[in-house]
């Protein structure tokens, strides 16, 4: 018998609790308002014994990177921390200086 191992990266959604209510009807009203705004929502039981209902909204963690923050390939390669890659980056930089001088 052979074991198949596949390394897959599990991407989970991040949720933020917006409000807590004592009845599902109140929580459902709040959820519908948020859905109309175009956000993903859900209602979950919470509290002692599951007597309360929490309205949760999905948070997008995508942060666009500004163009000014982009690093040159040499800086990006050196940032990896691998000494061999740092040496290679320095060597490429020296070759580029010699070629343009």
Number of C-alpha atoms within 10 A of each C-alpha: 3 4 5 6 6 6 6 6 6 6 6 6 9 11 15 12 14 14 14 20 19 15 13 18 11 13 21 18 12 19 22 14 12 18 14 9 8 9 14 14 21 17 19 14 17 15 12 7 7 10 12 16 21 23 25 22 20 15 13 10 8 6 6 6 8 7 7 6 7 10 11 9 10 15 13 13 15 18 13 10 10 10 11 10 15 18 12 14 18 15 12 13 13 11 11 11 10 9 8 6 5
